[in-house]
C-alpha cells in the first residue's frame, strides 16, 4: 500500500512539473507566433497546451486508479490509468489533425512571417527545456511503470524536434527569403498524427489484454518448480488490472499419493511465495496428479509424449495420467497459435494416440499457451 502511494505521488509531482513547464512555454510561443505571423510557432504553442492537458488527465487518472476495490469493482480501478493514457493519445491526435488543417489553410493563403532575434532565442530555449522535460518525464514513467507519463515524455521529446524545425524554417527564411512555414506546419502535423496513432494503438492493446511478460512468467514458474513436491507448473494465466497489479492461476503436477490436507498446505505456501516474490496473486491453483503407483505408467507417458510432440505445432504435453484398471488416459497439449488450424492439429494428434492405444478412453484438453514460456 505504501509503495503504491509513493508511486502515485511521484506521478502527480512529475505531471505538475509538466503542466507548469508547458503552460509557460505555450504562453511565450503564442505571443511570438502571433507577433511574427508564424503558423508553425502558433501550432507549437497549441501543442504545448495539449501537453499540459495531458498532464492534468494523468493526475486525474492516477487519483481515480488509486481508489480502493469495492463491491462493483473487486479488482480495483487500476485500468483507469490505461484509459487516461488513451485520452492523452486522442488529445495528441486531435492536436495533429487541427495543426494539419490550419497548415493547409496557410498553404492556400500564405502569410509572410516576421521573425526577430528575441523570438528565435526564446524558441531555442524552449527546445532545450522540452528535451530535458521529455527525458525526465519518460524516465520517471518507465521507472514507476506509468504509460501516461511515458506517452507524455515521448510527446515532449517530439515537441523539441518540432520547435527545432521552426527555428530551421526561420533561418531559411532570413537567409534565402524563402517561407516554408505552412509546409513545415503540415509536416509537423503529420508527425504529431503518427505519434498519436502509435500511442493509441499501444494503449488499446493493453486494454484488450496482452500476453504477460515472458520473464515474469518464467520467474513465477521457476518459483513454483523450486518446491520438491511439485513436478511441474503449467497453464499459467496472468490477468492485468492496471500497472503492477496482477492476478492469475496455474496448474501444478504432484504425486497421486498426496492427501487433501497436504495439497492445501502446499497450495497456500506456493500462493504466498509467488505473491511475496513477484507481486502476483494466484487466485486459483489447479492440480494434475502424477502416476507414482504404477511403474509402467512412466513408459506409457514417454510413448504418448513422443506421439503428441511429433507434430511441430504441439508445444507441450502435460497433466498426463493413465488409469490402467479403468482403461482411461488423460492429458493436456499446448498447440501453437502458428498452426493453420489448431482444431485440426488436435484431432489428428488424438487419432494418432488412439491408434497406438485403441483400448483406452482418451480425455484430452487442447490448451492455449498464454505465457509463451513453456
C-alpha positions, 0 to 999 in steps of 0.5 A: 500500500505504501509503495503504491502511494509513493508511486502515485505521488511521484506521478502527480509531482512529475505531471505538475512539473509538466503542466507548469513547464508547458503552460509557460512555454505555450504562453511565450510561443503564442505571443511570438507566433502571433507577433511574427505571423508564424503558423508553425510557432502558433501550432507549437504553442497549441501543442504545448497546451495539449501537453499540459492537458495531458498532464492534468488527465494523468493526475486525474487518472492516477487519483481515480486508479488509486481508489480502493476495490469495492463491491462493483469493482473487486479488482480495483480501478487500476485500468483507469490509468490505461484509459487516461493514457488513451485520452492523452493519445486522442488529445495528441491526435486531435492536436495533429489533425487541427495543426494539419488543417490550419497548415493547409489553410496557410498553404492556400493563403500564405502569410509572410512571417516576421521573425526577430532575434528575441523570438528565435532565442526564446524558441531555442530555449524552449527546445532545450527545456522540452528535451530535458522535460521529455527525458525526465518525464519518460524516465520517471514513467518507465521507472514507476511503470506509468504509460501516461507519463511515458506517452507524455515524455515521448510527446515532449521529446517530439515537441523539441524536434518540432520547435527545432524545425521552426527555428530551421524554417526561420533561418531559411527564411532570413537567409534565402527569403524563402517561407516554408512555414505552412509546409513545415506546419503540415509536416509537423502535423503529420508527425504529431498524427503518427505519434498519436496513432502509435500511442493509441494503438499501444494503449488499446492493446493493453486494454484488450489484454496482452500476453504477460511478460515472458520473464515474469512468467518464467520467474513465477514458474521457476518459483513454483518448480523450486518446491520438491513436491511439485513436478511441474507448473503449467497453464499459467494465466496472468490477468492485468488490472492496471500497472503492477497489479496482477492476478492469475492461476496455474496448474501444478503436477504432484504425486497421486499419493498426496492427501487433501490436507497436504495439497492445501498446505502446499497450495497456500505456501506456493500462493504466498511465495509467488505473491511475496516474490513477484507481486502476483496473486494466484487466485486459483491453483489447479492440480494434475496428479502424477502416476507414482503407483504404477511403474509402467505408467512412466513408459506409457507417458514417454510413448504418448509424449513422443506421439503428441510432440511429433507434430511441430505445432504441439508445444507441450504435453502435460497433466498426463495420467493413465488409469490402467484398471479403468482403461482411461488416459488423460492429458493436456497439449499446448498447440501453437497459435502458428498452426493453420488450424489448431482444431485440426492439429488436435484431432489428428494428434488424438487419432494418432494416440488412439491408434497406438492405444485403441483400448483406452478412453482418451480425455484430452484438453487442447490448451492455449499457451498464454505465457509463451514460456513453456 
